[in-house]
């Protein structure tokens, strides 16, 4: 048999201060992820602004490496740029955060397809 649904609060009353607050940046990223998942990724150049084009790589180096060797950052940028260009596409910009204890490198690509391929290539390395 079918009956009417009953909606009840789980607690004594609703407390709006306990709601999960989502920032504007988080909403923007969520919209970009949704738009990327709904695209075919074939015409990135025509669809400006669709898809995520920035990849954050962690654990790429230790901060001591940057302190001990003055040319380390330049070598890392050239080596990483050459590998990514050969395997996934030319990176638009590579930024090294030399003082970050997690060894963070941010790579910006011209297309979301290249960024997605970079994620596949660099995951678990």
C-alpha positions as a Markdown table, in Angstrom:
| # | Residue | x | y | z |
|---|---|---|---|---|
| 1 | Unk | 0.0 | 0.0 | 0.0 |
| 2 | Unk | 1.0 | 3.6 | -0.6 |
| 3 | Unk | 1.0 | 6.2 | 2.2 |
| 4 | Unk | 2.0 | 9.8 | 2.6 |
| 5 | Unk | 5.6 | 10.5 | 3.6 |
| 6 | Unk | 6.3 | 12.0 | 7.0 |
| 7 | Unk | 9.2 | 14.4 | 7.4 |
| 8 | Unk | 10.5 | 15.0 | 10.9 |
| 9 | Unk | 13.6 | 16.6 | 12.4 |
| 10 | Unk | 16.3 | 14.3 | 13.7 |
| 11 | Unk | 16.9 | 16.6 | 16.7 |
| 12 | Unk | 14.9 | 18.8 | 18.9 |
| 13 | Unk | 15.1 | 21.8 | 16.6 |
| 14 | Unk | 17.0 | 23.1 | 13.5 |
| 15 | Unk | 20.2 | 25.0 | 14.3 |
| 16 | Unk | 21.3 | 27.0 | 11.2 |
| 17 | Unk | 24.7 | 27.7 | 12.8 |
| 18 | Unk | 25.7 | 24.0 | 12.3 |
| 19 | Unk | 25.1 | 24.1 | 8.6 |
| 20 | Unk | 28.2 | 23.3 | 6.4 |
| 21 | Unk | 29.3 | 26.6 | 4.9 |
| 22 | Unk | 30.6 | 26.5 | 1.4 |
| 23 | Unk | 32.9 | 29.3 | 0.2 |
| 24 | Unk | 32.5 | 31.1 | -3.1 |
| 25 | Unk | 35.8 | 29.6 | -4.3 |
| 26 | Unk | 34.6 | 26.1 | -3.5 |
| 27 | Unk | 31.4 | 26.7 | -5.4 |
| 28 | Unk | 33.4 | 27.9 | -8.4 |
| 29 | Unk | 35.6 | 24.9 | -8.4 |
| 30 | Unk | 32.6 | 22.6 | -8.1 |
| 31 | Unk | 31.0 | 24.3 | -11.1 |
| 32 | Unk | 34.2 | 23.9 | -13.1 |
| 33 | Unk | 34.5 | 20.2 | -12.2 |
| 34 | Unk | 30.9 | 19.7 | -13.2 |
| 35 | Unk | 31.4 | 21.5 | -16.5 |
| 36 | Unk | 34.5 | 19.5 | -17.2 |
| 37 | Unk | 32.8 | 16.2 | -16.5 |
| 38 | Unk | 30.1 | 17.2 | -19.0 |
| 39 | Unk | 32.4 | 18.2 | -21.8 |
| 40 | Unk | 34.0 | 16.0 | -24.5 |
| 41 | Unk | 37.4 | 17.6 | -24.0 |
| 42 | Unk | 38.0 | 17.6 | -27.7 |
| 43 | Unk | 37.7 | 21.4 | -28.4 |
| 44 | Unk | 39.4 | 22.9 | -25.4 |
| 45 | Unk | 40.7 | 25.9 | -27.3 |
| 46 | Unk | 37.2 | 26.8 | -28.5 |
| 47 | Unk | 35.7 | 26.4 | -25.0 |
| 48 | Unk | 37.7 | 29.0 | -23.0 |
| 49 | Unk | 37.4 | 28.6 | -19.3 |
| 50 | Unk | 35.8 | 25.1 | -19.3 |
| 51 | Unk | 37.7 | 22.5 | -17.3 |
| 52 | Unk | 40.5 | 22.6 | -14.8 |
| 53 | Unk | 43.9 | 23.5 | -16.2 |
| 54 | Unk | 46.0 | 23.7 | -13.1 |
| 55 | Unk | 47.6 | 20.7 | -11.5 |
| 56 | Unk | 49.2 | 20.8 | -8.0 |
| 57 | Unk | 52.0 | 18.2 | -7.6 |
| 58 | Unk | 53.1 | 17.4 | -4.0 |
| 59 | Unk | 56.2 | 15.7 | -2.9 |
| 60 | Unk | 58.3 | 16.7 | -5.9 |
| 61 | Unk | 61.3 | 17.8 | -3.8 |
| 62 | Unk | 62.5 | 18.5 | -0.3 |
| 63 | Unk | 63.0 | 22.2 | 0.8 |
| 64 | Unk | 66.6 | 21.4 | 1.7 |
| 65 | Unk | 67.3 | 20.7 | -2.0 |
| 66 | Unk | 66.4 | 24.3 | -2.9 |
| 67 | Unk | 68.6 | 25.6 | 0.0 |
| 68 | Unk | 71.6 | 23.5 | -0.8 |
| 69 | Unk | 71.7 | 23.8 | -4.6 |
| 70 | Unk | 71.1 | 27.3 | -6.2 |
| 71 | Unk | 70.3 | 25.8 | -9.6 |
| 72 | Unk | 67.9 | 23.1 | -8.3 |
| 73 | Unk | 64.7 | 25.1 | -9.1 |
| 74 | Unk | 65.8 | 25.9 | -12.7 |
| 75 | Unk | 66.8 | 22.2 | -13.2 |
| 76 | Unk | 63.5 | 21.0 | -11.8 |
| 77 | Unk | 61.5 | 23.4 | -14.0 |
| 78 | Unk | 63.4 | 22.4 | -17.1 |
| 79 | Unk | 63.3 | 18.6 | -16.4 |
| 80 | Unk | 59.6 | 18.6 | -15.4 |
| 81 | Unk | 58.7 | 20.9 | -18.4 |
| 82 | Unk | 60.5 | 18.6 | -20.8 |
| 83 | Unk | 58.9 | 15.5 | -19.5 |
| 84 | Unk | 55.4 | 16.9 | -19.5 |
| 85 | Unk | 55.8 | 18.5 | -22.9 |
| 86 | Unk | 56.9 | 15.1 | -24.3 |
| 87 | Unk | 54.2 | 13.0 | -22.6 |
| 88 | Unk | 51.1 | 15.2 | -22.1 |
| 89 | Unk | 51.5 | 18.6 | -23.7 |
| 90 | Unk | 53.3 | 21.9 | -23.2 |
| 91 | Unk | 52.8 | 23.4 | -19.8 |
| 92 | Unk | 51.9 | 27.1 | -19.8 |
| 93 | Unk | 53.6 | 27.9 | -16.5 |
| 94 | Unk | 55.5 | 25.9 | -13.8 |
| 95 | Unk | 55.7 | 27.4 | -10.3 |
| 96 | Unk | 57.8 | 25.9 | -7.5 |
| 97 | Unk | 57.1 | 26.7 | -3.9 |
| 98 | Unk | 60.6 | 26.2 | -2.6 |
| 99 | Unk | 59.8 | 26.9 | 1.1 |
| 100 | Unk | 56.8 | 24.6 | 1.3 |
| 101 | Unk | 57.6 | 21.5 | 3.4 |
| 102 | Unk | 55.5 | 19.3 | 1.2 |
| 103 | Unk | 57.5 | 20.0 | -2.0 |
| 104 | Unk | 54.7 | 21.7 | -4.0 |
| 105 | Unk | 54.9 | 22.4 | -7.7 |
| 106 | Unk | 52.0 | 24.0 | -9.5 |
| 107 | Unk | 51.7 | 23.4 | -13.3 |
| 108 | Unk | 49.3 | 25.4 | -15.5 |
| 109 | Unk | 48.3 | 23.9 | -18.9 |
| 110 | Unk | 46.8 | 25.5 | -21.9 |
| 111 | Unk | 44.1 | 22.8 | -22.1 |
| 112 | Unk | 42.1 | 20.8 | -19.5 |
| 113 | Unk | 42.9 | 17.6 | -21.5 |
| 114 | Unk | 46.7 | 18.0 | -20.9 |
| 115 | Unk | 46.0 | 18.7 | -17.2 |
| 116 | Unk | 44.0 | 15.5 | -16.9 |
| 117 | Unk | 46.7 | 13.5 | -18.6 |
| 118 | Unk | 49.3 | 15.1 | -16.2 |
| 119 | Unk | 47.2 | 13.9 | -13.3 |
| 120 | Unk | 47.2 | 10.3 | -14.7 |
| 121 | Unk | 51.0 | 10.4 | -15.4 |
| 122 | Unk | 52.1 | 11.9 | -12.1 |
| 123 | Unk | 49.7 | 10.2 | -9.7 |
| 124 | Unk | 51.6 | 8.0 | -7.2 |
| 125 | Unk | 55.1 | 9.2 | -8.2 |
